[in-house]
């Protein structure tokens, strides 16, 4: 009896310690987010203030983002980024899932050398090639005007298939017997991919869509190099960076915080919309 009581006491003590540590870590993680949200409603202007927390609150920072377009046109930047992110997401998801399925299910010559080469290329940061990419885009006339959007879409989606490893690993867990049964029933490879494999692989499909959308949405380096001084083609990452330059920071600092809150909304909505599909895609997958 005494041993049971001591075991329960030790378990309770360990639970208290673990939950206390987790609560502290959660507070450390959440606090910067809360501070940015509070700063977005701060009425005091400027980045250098005497108090850490806002003394008064207002909605003017959000209103100014969409009304004051004399210096920084945030609505246009937002739409530019949204168009680029959606188009890149569609293309990148198609490339990644298609390449992953082919490398997982189809055996062909040079398959393993190709995967090894893709793995090595993936070790190098993408921005190492940005100068070469810019001059290629300039040579084909995609570095000026409205063609910059197309250039960014091509940049973000062009090398997406190199990140096939995670999706391929998921497809490898799908029993190949399902594919064989579908082939016997007369399905083509395309039908197996679209009507059997993808419905059974919802978790990795959602993961691919989310990462393909977030990449262009938050990217700064490629967007800055390709857009250069074309302010009408700026993305939100460039716009927020401009707000922190020395000539703008004093008057746009709180608007920067408001913009940071706004650009998090599409990602949050996308995740909330798709999270219900984070289930085991193989549940109930049997040959009828």
N, C-alpha and C positions, 0 to 999 in steps of 0.2 A: 504494500500500500504506500509505504514511504517512498519507494522507488518510483511509483507512478506519479506521485505528487511532485517529486523532484524533476522528473522528466517533463511534466507539464509546465513547471516553472521555468525550466531551461528553454523549452520551446517558446513560451510566452516572451521570455527575455530576448531570445534571438529574433522573434518576429518584431518586437518593439524596436530593436536596433536596426534591422533591415528597413523597416518602414520609415524610421526617422531619417536614415541616410537617403532613401529614395525621395522623401519629401523635401529634404534640403537640396538635392540635385534638381528636382523638378522646379523648385523656387528659383534656383540659379539660372535655369534654362528659360523660364517664363518671364523673369523680371525684365530683361532687355526688350522683349516683345511688348510688354505692358508699358514700358517707358516710351517706346516709339509711338505707341497709340496715344498716350497722354500728351506727348510733345506735339502730335499732329493736331490736337485741340488747344494748344497753348496760345494764349492771346499775346504774350510778350514776344516781340520780334527779336531776331538776331540769334546768333549761335553762342554768344558770350553773355550769360546772365548770372546773377548772383545766387540764384536758387536752383537746386537740382530738380525739384518738382515744380510743375506749373502753378502759378498763383491764381490765374483766372483762365477760363476756357471759352472757346468760340468755334463756330463753324466756318469762319472766314477763310481759313487756310484751304479747305476743300473747295469753297466757292471760287477762290482766286485761281486755283489750278485750272478750272474750266472756263473762267471768264477773262483772265489777264493773259492774253496770247501775244502781247507786244514783244516780249523777250523770249519766252519759252512757250511753245504751243503744245501743251501737255495732251489735249484731246487728240491731236493729230499723231503725236508720238505713240499714244495708247493704241490708236487704230492701226498704225503701221506695225507695231509689235504683234497685235492680235492677228492680223492677216498673215504675217510671216510665220508666227507660231502655229497657227492652224494648218496652213499649207505644208509646212515642214513636218508637223506631227503626222499628217496623213501619209506623206511620202516616206518618211523615216520608218514609221510603223510597218508599212508594206514591205520596204526593203529588208528590215531586220527579220520580220517573221518569215518572209519568203526564203531568205538566205539560210536562216536557222533550220527551217523545215527541210530544205534540200540537203544541207550538210548532215542532218540527223537521219534522214530516211533513205536518201539516194546514195548509192555507192558508185563512184566514177573515178577515172584516172586523175591523179594529182590532187585528190581530195585532201589527204593529210598534209602534203606540202603547202597547199593553199591555206589550210587552217593555221599551220605554223607561221606562215608569212603574215597572215592577218594578226596573229597574236603579237608578233614582233612589231609590226607597224602600230598596233594599239598602245605600245609602251611609250611612244613618242607623243608629247603634247601637241594638240592640233594647231596651236598658235605658232609653232615652229615653221609652218608652211604658209602663214598668212601673207607674207610679202609676195611669194611666188603665185599664190592664188589671186592676189589683187592684180598683178600684171597680166595674168591669163584672162581675168574678167575684163580688164581694160582693153586687151587686144581684141576681144570679141564684142566690145561695145556694151558691156553690162555694168559700167562703173559710173554712169551719169544718169541723172533724172529719175524717172519712175522705174527704170530698169534695175535700180539698186535693190528694190524689194525682191525681184527675181534672183538677183545675184546672191542675196542672203539666203533665200530658200534653197538654192542649189548648194551653197556652202554647208548649210546645216544638215541637209538630207543626203548629200553626195557620198559621204563616207560613213553613213549610218550603219551599213551592213557589216562594217568591221567589228561592231559590238554585238556579234551574234552569240557569244559564248553562253550568256545566261539563258537566253531563249532556247538555244540548242540543248543545253543541259536539261531543261524542262521537257522538251519534246522527246529526249532520250528516255524519260521515265514513262512515256505513254507506250503501252504494250504494242509491239509490232504486229501481233496477231489480229488486232483490230483492222490495220491496214490490209493485211492479207485477206481477211474475210470480206472487206469492201471490194478488193480487186476481184475476188471470185464472183461477187455479186454484180460485177460489170462496171464499177466506178472507175473513173480516171483519177490520175494523181491530183489534178486540180480539184475535183469533186471531193476527194478524200481530205485535202487540205482545208477547203472552205466549209464543208458540211459536217466533217467528223473531227478533225484535229483541232481546229480553232474553237468550236463549241466546247470541247473537252479541256481546253487550255485557257480558260478565261483569266485565271490569275496572272499568267505571264503576258497575255494580251493587254490587260489593264496596266501592268507594270511598264510595258513597252510604250503604250500610249502616253502615260504620265511623264516618263523620262523624255520622250520625244517632244512633248509640249514644253516642259520646264526648261530644257536646254536653250532653245531660241528665246524664250521669254526673259531669261535672266542674263543672257550672254552680253558681254560688253566689248571684248577685244576685237572680234571679227566685225561687229557692227561699227565700231569706231574707225577701224582701218578702212572699211569699204565706204561708209557714209562720208567720211572726212568732213568737209565744210557744208555739205548739203543738208541744211537744218530741216528742210521739209521732209526728209527721209529718216530723221532720227528715230531711234527706238527709245523706250522708257528708260533703259539702262543708261544711255547717253544723256538723256534729259535730266535724270536724277544726279548724274555726275556733274553736269553743268551747273546745277543748283548749288553745288558745294565749292565752285570756283570762287576765288577771292572777291571778284566783282559782284557776285550774286549771293554769297552765303549769308550776308547780314539780313537781306530782305526776303530770301527764299528758303531759309533753313527750316522753318516750321512747315512750309509747303513741301519740302523734301520729305519730312516725316509723313505728311498726309499722302504724298505720292507712294511712299513705301508701303503704306497700309492698303492703298487702292490696288496696287499691282499684285498683292497677295490674295486678293479676293478671287480672281479667275482660277488660280491654282487650287485654292481651298474648295471652291464650288465643284471643280472637276473631280477632285478627290472624293468629296462627299457624295457626288453623283455615282461614282464608279466603285466605291468601297464595298457595296453590297455584292459585287461580283468576286470579291476576294474569298472565294470558297474553293474547296477541293474540286477541281474540274473533272476528276475521274470518278466522283461519287456516283454510283449507279450506272457506270458505263459498262454495259454487258451486251453481248450479242444476242438479239432477240430471235 
